[in-house]
Amino acid sequence: MTTESRNASQDPIRVGVLGAATIVKEALLRPSSRVDGIQVTAIAARVPERAVRYAAKHHIARVHSSYAQLLDDPDIDAVYIPLPSALHAQWIVEALNAGKHVLCEKPFTSNATAAEEVASVAATSSFVLMEAYHSHYHPLRKRLHEILESGELGEIWGANAYACAPIPPGRDIRWNFALGGGGLLDLGYYPLRLLRDLFGEAGEVQATARTRGAIDARLEAQLTHVGGVTSTLMSSLWSRTLLASRLEVQGSKGRMRVGTPTHPQLGGKIRIEGICGSRTERPDRRSTYDYQLEAFRDAIRGGAVQTGAREAVAQLRAIDALYEAAGLPVRPSSPVRALK
């Protein structure tokens, strides 16, 4: 059966994994057990022995000795890329070159220039390229838009969004500048994209950062969106704010607070105080990763790609602008070669 006929059929989509990263279990392995039409069939890792151990632990049938060998496997239809962000551009293009659909972890690449180069290459490919920005696919996103558009909060004056986690300095790749490390590019990616999604692009930004070398351990920013809303953003890997994930929106007639807006399956709630009174809404607890994997499957079968290269380029431009505003260098990236 050809790749094209498999794409159009209801046959399971066979997925290979480039890298034995921690996120693979939550973002792919568990969802694939709940989502029809996806089979995780192979894995490769930078250290082959690690791939062997990972495959045995998670019952993955085949182990390849290298990323290139996995991409050459004719029995793999798609690949999931959870590598460090500085390597994304290289391996996205290599996978497209090999005739594989691609689901790449966010951030799409480590800087806007690399994202633009990948987008240019992907535009000539017939294979699906989707950034794994899982929060986009959860019904909570639509619900937040509905609340803002209903008018019950009145005219929106401002918003705050935060994403912080205790990741102490050490060997974690988020502290490695060469691999695309940094709090904004990792955790801060979420609140920035959420604010852009809800209120539009930021025409003006200001930012400050507390750093460890070139890594932003904590970054705070003020954004003036094109529609007039002002917002503040804070992300940190290691600061006095150890753990935070929330969105707050203030309007002329009310206020909305959302807990864990990027991972609503973790128990987040929407609390609203507005012209319709006070209430609490509890979002769907189904995993954002399940919704995302369904979207990837459906895109391969002919559906639309909602978090593709174009959206990723806009996000990386916004990230680079904040790094520059904070006086920090943009993150490096692996080279990109043309599609065969």
N, C-alpha and C positions, 0 to 999 in steps of 0.2 A: 504493500500500500504506500502511495506517495505521501509526502508531507502535506500537500494540498488536500488530498482526500481525507487524511486523518484529521486535519483541522476542521473540515466541514462535517465530519461524522460525530457520533456520540461516543467514540472510543475514548478510553481514558487518556489523558495527556500525561506523558511520561516526563518527569522532571528530574534533572540532575542538579546537584548543589555544589557550588564552587566555594569551599571553605567550611570548616567545622566550627563556626561561630556559635556563641551562646544563643543568639536570637533565632537560630534555625528552628529550635524546638517549638518556641512560642509562635513564630510567624509562619511556619510552613508545616512542620511535622504534625503538630496537634490539629491544625485546621484541615490538613489533608485527610485526616481520619474522620472528619465530619462533613466534608464537602465532596459531593459526588463528582466523578470525572477527573480526579487528580491522583496520580500515583508517583510517589517519590521513589525512584528506582536506582539512583547512583549518587556517589559523592566522591570528591577529590579534595585534598588539603595540601597546603604548602609542605607540611611534614606528613609523608604518606602513612606513617605509623599512627598518627592521630586520626586519620580518616578510617583506618582499619578499626580502631577502638570505637570510634563514633558510630560506624556502620553496625558493628556488633551490638552495641548498646541500644540502638534505635531501629534495628531490624531493616537496614537498607541493604538491598540485595547485592549491589555491585560497588566495588571500590576501584577507582582509577588512580594511577600513580602520579598523574599531573592534571592540571586544569586543561591543558591542550589535549590530552588523551580523552578526557571526558567530553570535550567539545567535538571530538572526532567520532564519538559513539553514534552510529546511525539509529540506535534504538532509544535515543533521547530526543524529545520534541521541544523541550523548553529548559531553561536554566534559571535558578534563583541565585543571586549574587549578594552575599552578606559580607563581602570583604571590606577592609578599611577603605574609607571614602576616596583616598588618593589613588586607589587602584581601580575604581569603578569605570572610569572612562576607557581604559585599556581593555578591560574584560567585557564590557558591554559590546564594544566594536568587534572583538574577537568572536563573541558568541553570535552576533548577527552575521558575521563573515562565515561562520560554520553552519548557518541555516537554522539557528535556534531562536525561538521566542525568548524574551528576557523579562524577568521580574527582578529589578534591582533595588536593594534596600535604599532608603533615604539616608543621607542626601544623595541625589542622583549622581553628582560628581562633587569634587571638593572646591570648585570655583566656577564662576560664570563662563569664563573663556572655554574651559573644558566642556561645560554643558553645551555651549553653542557648537563646538566642534562635533560632539556626539550627535546633537540634533541634526546637523547637516548630513552626517553619515547616515543616520537612521531614516532620513527623508527619502533615501534611495533604496531602502530595504522593504521587502514585502512582509517582514516578520514583525510581530508585536513587540513593542518596547514600552514597558510600564514601570514607573517609579513606585516603590512600595511605601507610599504615604497612606498608611492604612486608615487613619482617622477620617479621611475624606469619604470613605464608603459607608460609614455608620449612619443610621437614621438621625442621630443627634445633630449632625451638621445641618440637615434640612430643617429640623425643628428650631434651631437657633435662628436661622434666616426667617422662618415664619414668625417667630416672636418679635424680632426686630421690625419686620415689615408690617406687623399688625397695628403698630402705633400705640400699644398699651404702655410703652415706656416713654412715649412722647418723642421729642427731638433728642437724638443721641448726642451727648456732649463729649463723652470720653470713655475710655476702656483701659483695663489693665490685664495683662496676661503673664503668667509665671510658669516656669518649668525648672525645677531644681532637684538634684539628687545627690546623695553623699557618695562620691566616687573619689576616694583619696588619691593623691599623687602617687604614681608608681609605674608599674609595667602596663597598665591598661592603655590600649591604643588611643584613647581619647586624650591622653597626655603626650602623645607623640606628634609633633608638628609635621614631620616628614610624611606621616601616614594620613594627614588631614585632620589632626586632632583639634579640639577646642570645644568649649561649652556651647557657643552659639550654633556651630555647625551640627552639633549632636542634639542636645536637649533643647536649645533655643530655637531649633528648626520648627518645633511644634507651635509655640505661641506666636512666632512671627508669621507662619503660614495661616494660622487661625485668624489673626488680626487682618491680614491681607485679604483673606477670603470674605470676612464679614464686612470690612470697611473700605476695601480697595487699596490700590497702591499707595505707598508713602512718597509724597512729593518732596518732603524735607525730613531729614533724620539727624539726631544728635545721639552720641553714645560715649560712654566711659567704661573702662574695664579694669578689673584687678587681675593682674597676670602672674604667671609663673613661666618665665622665659617668654616665648611667643604664644603661649597658650592662655586663653581667657578662662580663668577659674570662675570669674563672675563678670557678667556684662549687663549693664543697664542702658536702656535706650528710650528716647522719646521720638514718636513718629507723628507727623502731620499728614493724614490721608487726603487724597485728592477730593473726597467728598466733604471735607471739613472736620471730620472727627479727629481728635487727638488721642493718642494712646501711649501707654508705657509698657515696656517689655523688660523682663528680667530673666536671665538664665544663669545657672551656676552648676559647676561640677563639685565644688568644694568651697563653701563659704559659711557665714553665720546662719544663712537660711539653708538648712540641710535638706529639707524635703518640702516641695510645694508644687502643686499642679492645679491651677485654677484660672478662671476668666471672670472678670467683673465688668459690667457695663452700666454706665450711669446715664439716664435720660432726664428730660425736663419733668417727666411725670412718674418716674419710677426707676427701679434698679433691678438688675439681674446678676446673680452669682451662680457660677457653674463649677462644680468640683470635678477634677480629673477629666476635663473636656476632651482630651486626646485619647484617653483610654476609658470610655464610659462603662465598660464591662467590669471595671474595678470598684464600682459602687458609687460613682459620681451622681450628683443630683443637680437639678436646676431649681433655684430658689428665686421667686419673682415677687417684688413688691411694687405694684403699679396701680393704674386706675381701676383695674378689675379686682383689686384686693391682693392679699398675700396667699401664695400657694407654693407647693413643692411638686415638681414633676420628676419621675424616676425613669431615666432612659432605658431602652432595651439593653439587657445584659448580655446579649449575644456578642461574641468577640468581634472586634474590628477586623481582626485577621481572617476570620471566616468570610466576612463580607468582601474583603479584598481578594481572597483567593477565588471566590465565585466570580468576581469581576474580571480577573485575569483569565480564567477559563472561558468566560463568555466572550471576551475580546478575541481570544484565539479562534473561537468558533464564529467570528464575524461581527461581534458587537463593538461598541465604541470604547476607545481608551480614554479614560477621564483624567488620569494623572500621568500624562505623557511627557515627551521632551519639551514641548512648548511651555507647559506649566512649570516644569523643573527649571528651565532657563530663567524665567521670571523670578522664581524663588532664590536662585543662586545669585542673581544680580542684586536682590535686596540684601542678602547675607553679606556679599562683598562690600556693599555700600556701608553697612553697619560696622564691619571690620575697619574699613578705611576711616570712618568717622571717629572710631575709638583709637585711631593711630596704630592699628595693628595690620600686619601683612595678610593678604589673602592666602588661603591654604594652597600648597603645591599639588600638582596632579601628575599622574603617569601620562606618557605620550599617547596620542591617538593616531592611528593610521587609517588610510582610506579603505572603504569597503571594496572587496574584490568584485 
